[in-house]
């Protein structure tokens, strides 16, 4: 599988990153099998978080067995140093490892959060301390929020090494500042920041809970995903062709194998095909930023 430089981290990530939230819906045996499947396909970048149910615990056994083959991303929603440090230690403990390769500010949504994170006693203080201690190797940030806020974060965090944000043809077709993740991508490239794409496979928001109760949704995703091999391949090709370092699978375990297949077969997508996909989907309802959470 192709790899690309993850910004200036010194790591080359596979063009697909394994979003380990998928393990949350599997028993341990199934989780072990899924990690083996992902590793068999050559995936070397994994991403997990303490908010993904018990995904950290489910990932632990195989992660420890294959630690040197896995570049491990984890994250915290804590905005202050004390909480962030506590969450980091909890994640290390649950994963059963002695360091995390990439530790990320999780789900930045508001300017005031950025003020807290970057201020005195903010989460970044804890991140940097942990980095000095060798508990964390690189610092990143994830956001489903306003692209302008992400650009502000790039300005304000000079040791930021990766970004995770939506990259999706529905969103690309929205031509307004609130959906201009293309600007984030360009800026990240200028600054040597690695880029991880989420929501590549989002079709749109789920119908309202009156129309479709949450327990009746066919997939465990926060948004309605595309779910045929052709659509998944088309969406993967689109996201990978934008120049992202790596594309993250949707969270439902039923979709992971199709994304692995698309990633293995990826050989680019020409401009005309990208444009026609954007045109086709331009009027669909955006899966972001109304749906700000994983």
C-alpha positions as CSV (number, residue, x, y, z in Angstrom):
1,X,0.0,0.0,0.0
2,X,1.2,3.5,-0.8
3,X,2.7,5.7,1.9
4,X,3.1,9.4,2.2
5,X,5.2,11.6,4.5
6,X,3.2,12.6,7.5
7,X,4.3,16.2,7.4
8,X,7.6,16.7,9.0
9,X,7.2,14.0,11.7
10,X,9.7,11.7,9.9
11,X,6.9,9.0,9.6
12,X,5.5,7.7,6.3
13,X,1.9,6.9,6.9
14,X,-0.1,4.5,4.7
15,X,-2.7,6.3,2.6
16,X,-5.3,4.7,4.8
17,X,-5.3,5.2,8.6
18,X,-7.1,2.6,10.7
19,X,-9.8,4.4,12.8
20,X,-9.9,2.0,15.7
21,X,-13.3,3.2,16.9
22,X,-14.5,0.3,14.7
23,X,-13.3,-2.1,17.4
24,X,-15.8,-0.7,19.9
25,X,-18.6,-2.8,18.3
26,X,-16.7,-6.0,18.3
27,X,-16.0,-8.7,20.9
28,X,-12.3,-9.0,21.8
29,X,-11.8,-12.0,19.4
30,X,-13.3,-10.0,16.5
31,X,-11.3,-7.0,17.4
32,X,-8.1,-9.1,17.3
33,X,-9.1,-10.4,13.9
34,X,-9.8,-6.9,12.6
35,X,-6.4,-5.6,13.7
36,X,-4.7,-8.6,12.1
37,X,-6.7,-7.9,8.9
38,X,-5.7,-4.3,8.9
39,X,-2.0,-5.2,9.5
40,X,-2.1,-7.8,6.8
41,X,-3.1,-5.1,4.4
42,X,0.0,-3.2,5.4
43,X,-1.7,-0.3,7.4
44,X,0.9,1.3,9.7
45,X,-1.1,4.3,11.1
46,X,-3.8,3.7,13.8
47,X,-6.0,6.2,15.5
48,X,-7.9,5.8,18.7
49,X,-9.4,7.9,21.5
50,X,-10.7,7.4,25.0
51,X,-14.2,8.5,23.9
52,X,-14.5,5.6,21.5
53,X,-16.2,3.3,24.1
54,X,-13.7,0.5,24.9
55,X,-11.8,0.7,21.7
56,X,-8.5,1.4,23.5
57,X,-8.9,-1.8,25.6
58,X,-9.9,-3.8,22.5
59,X,-6.9,-2.5,20.6
60,X,-4.5,-3.2,23.4
61,X,-3.6,-6.9,23.0
62,X,-2.7,-6.7,19.2
63,X,-1.2,-3.3,19.6
64,X,1.3,-4.6,22.2
65,X,2.1,-7.6,20.0
66,X,2.8,-5.5,16.9
67,X,3.9,-2.3,18.6
68,X,6.9,-1.6,16.3
69,X,4.7,-1.9,13.2
70,X,2.1,0.7,14.4
71,X,2.3,4.5,14.4
72,X,-0.3,5.2,17.1
73,X,-2.4,8.3,17.3
74,X,-4.5,9.0,20.4
75,X,-6.3,12.1,21.6
76,X,-8.0,13.9,24.4
77,X,-11.0,16.2,24.7
78,X,-9.5,17.8,27.9
79,X,-8.7,21.4,27.4
80,X,-6.6,22.0,30.5
81,X,-3.2,20.6,31.4
82,X,-4.2,18.6,34.5
83,X,-7.1,16.9,32.7
84,X,-5.1,16.2,29.6
85,X,-2.3,14.6,31.6
86,X,-4.7,12.4,33.4
87,X,-6.3,11.3,30.2
88,X,-3.0,10.6,28.6
89,X,-2.0,8.4,31.5
90,X,-5.3,6.6,31.4
91,X,-4.9,6.0,27.6
92,X,-1.3,4.7,28.1
93,X,-2.7,2.4,30.8
94,X,-5.7,1.1,28.8
95,X,-3.6,0.6,25.7
96,X,-0.8,-1.0,27.8
97,X,2.0,0.9,26.0
98,X,4.8,3.2,27.2
99,X,4.3,5.9,24.6
100,X,1.9,7.3,22.0
101,X,3.4,8.4,18.7
102,X,0.9,11.2,18.0
103,X,-1.2,12.8,20.7
104,X,-4.0,15.1,19.4
105,X,-6.3,17.8,20.8
106,X,-9.6,16.1,20.0
107,X,-12.5,17.8,18.3
108,X,-11.7,21.5,18.5
109,X,-14.9,23.5,18.0
110,X,-14.8,26.9,19.6
111,X,-12.4,29.9,19.7
112,X,-12.6,29.9,23.5
113,X,-11.4,26.3,23.6
114,X,-8.4,27.3,21.5
115,X,-7.7,30.1,24.0
116,X,-7.8,27.6,26.9
117,X,-5.7,25.0,25.1
118,X,-2.9,27.4,24.1
119,X,-3.0,29.5,27.3
120,X,-1.2,29.1,30.6
121,X,-2.1,25.7,32.2
122,X,-3.8,24.7,28.9
123,X,-3.7,21.2,27.4
124,X,-0.7,22.0,25.3
125,X,1.4,22.5,28.4
126,X,0.7,18.9,29.3
127,X,1.3,17.7,25.8
128,X,4.7,19.4,25.6
129,X,5.7,18.1,29.1
130,X,4.8,14.6,28.0
131,X,6.8,15.0,24.9
132,X,9.9,16.0,26.9
133,X,9.4,12.9,29.0
134,X,9.1,10.6,25.9
135,X,5.5,9.7,26.6
136,X,4.4,11.4,23.4
137,X,6.4,11.9,20.2
138,X,4.3,14.3,18.1
139,X,1.5,16.8,18.7
140,X,-1.6,17.1,16.5
141,X,-5.1,18.5,16.5
142,X,-8.5,17.2,15.2
143,X,-11.5,19.3,14.3
144,X,-14.8,18.9,12.5
145,X,-15.4,22.6,13.1
146,X,-15.0,25.8,11.2
147,X,-12.0,25.8,8.9
148,X,-11.1,29.3,10.0
149,X,-10.7,28.1,13.5
150,X,-8.3,25.4,12.3
151,X,-6.3,28.0,10.5
152,X,-6.2,30.1,13.7
153,X,-4.9,27.0,15.5
154,X,-2.1,26.6,12.9
155,X,-1.1,30.2,13.6
156,X,-1.1,29.8,17.3
157,X,0.5,26.4,17.8
158,X,3.9,26.5,16.3
159,X,4.8,22.9,17.2
160,X,1.7,21.4,15.6
161,X,2.7,18.5,13.4
162,X,-0.6,17.0,12.2
163,X,-4.2,17.9,11.5
164,X,-7.3,15.8,11.2
165,X,-10.3,17.4,9.5
166,X,-13.2,16.5,7.1
167,X,-12.4,16.0,3.4
168,X,-15.5,15.1,1.5
169,X,-16.9,15.9,-2.0
170,X,-20.2,17.0,-0.6
171,X,-18.4,19.5,1.6
172,X,-16.0,20.6,-1.1
173,X,-18.9,21.6,-3.3
174,X,-20.3,24.0,-0.7
175,X,-18.0,26.9,-1.8
176,X,-18.2,29.0,1.4
177,X,-15.8,29.8,4.2
178,X,-17.6,27.4,6.6
179,X,-16.7,24.5,4.5
180,X,-13.4,25.6,3.1
181,X,-11.2,22.7,4.3
182,X,-9.3,23.0,1.0
183,X,-7.7,26.2,2.5
184,X,-6.7,24.2,5.6
185,X,-5.1,21.6,3.4
186,X,-3.1,24.2,1.4
187,X,-1.9,25.9,4.6
188,X,-0.9,22.6,6.2
189,X,1.1,21.7,3.1
190,X,2.9,25.1,3.3
191,X,3.7,24.5,6.9
192,X,4.8,20.9,6.6
193,X,1.9,19.6,8.7
194,X,0.6,16.1,8.1
195,X,-3.1,15.8,7.1
196,X,-5.6,13.1,8.0
197,X,-9.0,13.1,6.3
198,X,-12.2,12.2,8.2
199,X,-15.7,11.9,6.9
200,X,-14.5,10.9,3.4
201,X,-17.3,8.3,3.3
202,X,-20.1,10.5,4.8
203,X,-23.2,10.6,2.6
204,X,-25.1,13.0,4.8
205,X,-26.7,13.3,8.2
206,X,-29.0,10.5,9.4
207,X,-32.7,11.1,9.1
208,X,-34.3,12.6,12.2
209,X,-34.8,10.2,15.1
210,X,-38.6,10.4,14.5
211,X,-38.0,9.0,11.0
212,X,-35.3,6.6,11.9
213,X,-34.7,5.8,15.6
214,X,-31.0,5.6,16.5
215,X,-31.2,1.9,17.3
216,X,-32.6,1.2,13.8
217,X,-29.6,2.8,12.0
218,X,-27.9,0.1,9.9
219,X,-24.4,1.5,10.7
220,X,-22.8,2.7,13.9
221,X,-21.5,5.9,12.3
222,X,-22.5,9.4,13.4
223,X,-23.5,10.1,9.8
224,X,-25.0,8.0,7.1
225,X,-22.1,6.4,5.1
226,X,-21.8,5.4,1.5
227,X,-21.8,1.6,1.7
228,X,-21.2,0.0,-1.8
229,X,-17.7,-1.0,-2.9
230,X,-17.9,1.4,-5.9
231,X,-19.0,4.4,-3.9
232,X,-16.4,3.7,-1.2
233,X,-13.7,3.4,-3.8
234,X,-14.9,6.7,-5.5
235,X,-14.9,8.5,-2.1
236,X,-11.5,7.1,-1.1
237,X,-10.0,8.1,-4.5
238,X,-11.4,11.6,-4.1
239,X,-10.1,12.2,-0.6
240,X,-6.6,10.7,-1.4
241,X,-6.4,12.8,-4.6
242,X,-6.7,16.0,-2.6
243,X,-3.2,15.6,-1.3
244,X,-4.1,14.4,2.2
245,X,-1.4,12.2,3.9
246,X,-3.9,9.6,4.8
247,X,-7.7,8.8,4.8
248,X,-9.5,7.3,7.8
249,X,-12.1,4.6,7.5
250,X,-15.6,5.2,8.7
251,X,-16.3,3.9,12.2
252,X,-18.5,0.9,11.5
253,X,-16.6,-2.4,11.4
254,X,-18.7,-3.6,8.5
255,X,-17.2,-1.0,6.1
256,X,-13.5,-1.5,7.0
257,X,-12.7,-4.3,4.5
258,X,-14.1,-2.3,1.6
259,X,-12.0,0.7,2.5
260,X,-8.9,-1.5,2.8
261,X,-9.6,-2.7,-0.7
262,X,-10.1,0.8,-2.0
263,X,-6.8,1.9,-0.4
264,X,-4.9,-0.9,-1.9
265,X,-6.3,-0.3,-5.4
266,X,-5.8,3.5,-5.2
267,X,-4.0,4.9,-8.3
268,X,-5.2,8.5,-8.4
269,X,-8.3,10.3,-9.7
270,X,-8.2,12.8,-12.5
271,X,-9.5,16.3,-12.2
272,X,-12.5,15.7,-14.4
273,X,-13.6,12.8,-12.3
274,X,-13.1,14.8,-9.1
275,X,-15.1,17.7,-10.6
276,X,-18.0,15.5,-11.7
277,X,-18.2,13.9,-8.3
278,X,-18.4,17.3,-6.6
279,X,-21.0,18.5,-9.1
280,X,-23.1,15.3,-8.6
281,X,-23.1,15.8,-4.8
282,X,-23.1,19.6,-4.5
283,X,-26.7,19.8,-3.4
284,X,-26.6,17.0,-0.9
285,X,-27.0,17.9,2.8
286,X,-23.5,18.4,4.3
287,X,-22.4,15.9,7.0
288,X,-20.5,18.8,8.6
289,X,-20.4,21.0,10.5
290,X,-24.0,20.4,11.8
291,X,-22.7,17.0,13.0
292,X,-19.7,18.2,14.9
293,X,-19.0,15.1,16.9
294,X,-17.6,11.7,16.0
